[in-house]
Amino acid sequence: QVQLVEAGGGLVQPGGSLRLSCAASGRDFSSYAMAWFRQAPGKEREFVATISWNGGSTYYADSVKGRFTISRDNAKYMVYLQMNSLKPEDTAVYYCAADRSNMRLRFGASFAEFWGQGTQVTVSS
């Protein structure tokens, strides 16, 4: 069992930066691939970024590639999403997710075993 709690969301202007964090609890955290998803009003939950068990591999959605960076610190049971050059279309609730199978989270939300409660990110001038 893994419990996930997101934090760091808020209001930011276009072009600004924000860092989201996901605090995890569970004895086997390092065995889980982690990912960030987001969901805007009226839209389906979409993949943003994922990172492998040991942080050695990452994968990003085309829409955020070059702007967002996912990282993890297994010693602190934390996952991060650094978001730069934010755009209004990045506005969404951002969710942290975990899965035992390495790197398949990039294929969709249905592969997630555990979810956090989400944190709101609003990009607006």
C-alpha positions in Angstrom: 0.0 0.0 0.0 1.2 3.5 -0.9 -0.5 6.7 0.2 0.2 9.9 -1.8 -0.4 13.5 -0.9 0.3 16.3 -3.4 1.2 19.9 -2.5 2.5 23.0 -4.2 -0.4 24.0 -6.5 -1.6 27.6 -6.8 -2.0 30.6 -9.0 0.8 31.6 -11.3 1.1 34.0 -14.3 1.9 32.7 -17.8 5.6 32.1 -18.2 6.0 31.6 -14.5 7.2 28.5 -12.6 5.8 26.2 -10.0 7.1 23.1 -8.2 4.7 20.4 -7.2 5.5 17.7 -4.6 4.1 14.3 -3.8 4.7 12.9 -0.4 4.5 9.1 -0.2 4.1 6.7 2.6 4.7 2.9 2.2 7.6 0.6 2.9 8.1 -0.3 -0.8 8.1 3.2 -2.3 11.3 2.6 -4.2 9.7 -0.3 -6.0 7.1 1.9 -7.6 7.3 3.9 -10.8 5.7 7.3 -10.3 3.9 9.7 -12.5 2.0 13.0 -12.8 -1.3 13.3 -14.5 -3.6 16.3 -14.9 -7.3 16.8 -15.5 -8.9 20.1 -16.7 -12.6 20.7 -16.3 -14.6 18.8 -18.9 -11.6 16.8 -20.1 -10.2 13.4 -19.4 -7.3 12.8 -17.1 -4.1 13.0 -19.2 -0.5 11.8 -18.7 2.1 14.4 -17.9 5.4 12.7 -16.9 6.7 9.5 -15.3 9.9 8.4 -13.6 11.3 4.9 -13.1 11.9 3.1 -9.8 15.4 4.5 -9.3 14.9 7.7 -11.2 17.1 6.5 -14.1 14.5 6.9 -16.8 11.9 9.6 -17.4 9.2 10.2 -20.1 7.1 13.2 -20.8 4.0 14.1 -22.8 4.8 16.1 -25.9 2.8 19.0 -24.5 5.2 19.5 -21.5 8.5 18.3 -22.9 11.3 20.8 -22.4 9.2 22.7 -19.8 8.5 20.2 -17.0 10.9 18.0 -15.1 10.0 15.1 -12.9 12.3 13.9 -10.2 12.3 11.7 -7.1 14.1 11.3 -3.8 13.5 7.8 -2.5 15.3 8.5 0.8 12.7 11.2 1.5 9.7 9.4 -0.1 9.1 12.4 -2.4 8.3 13.0 -6.0 8.5 16.4 -7.7 7.3 18.1 -10.8 9.2 21.3 -11.7 7.0 23.3 -14.1 8.6 26.2 -16.1 7.3 28.4 -18.8 3.7 27.7 -17.7 0.9 28.3 -20.1 -2.9 28.8 -19.5 -3.5 25.4 -21.0 -1.5 23.9 -18.2 -4.4 24.8 -15.8 -5.7 21.6 -14.3 -5.8 19.5 -11.1 -2.5 17.7 -11.0 -2.4 14.1 -9.5 0.4 12.0 -8.4 0.2 8.3 -9.2 2.1 5.1 -8.5 2.5 1.7 -10.2 4.6 -1.4 -9.6 5.2 -2.0 -13.3 8.0 0.2 -14.5 7.3 3.0 -17.0 3.8 1.8 -18.2 2.1 4.8 -16.6 2.9 6.8 -19.7 0.2 4.8 -21.5 -2.6 6.1 -19.4 -4.3 6.6 -16.1 -5.8 3.2 -16.1 -2.4 1.7 -15.2 -2.1 3.6 -11.9 -2.4 1.5 -8.7 -2.6 4.5 -6.3 -3.6 8.1 -6.6 -3.2 11.3 -4.5 -6.0 13.7 -3.9 -4.8 16.2 -6.4 -3.6 19.8 -6.3 -5.0 22.7 -8.3 -2.7 24.6 -10.7 -4.1 27.8 -12.3 -2.1 29.7 -14.9 -3.7 33.1 -15.5 -2.7 36.7 -15.8 
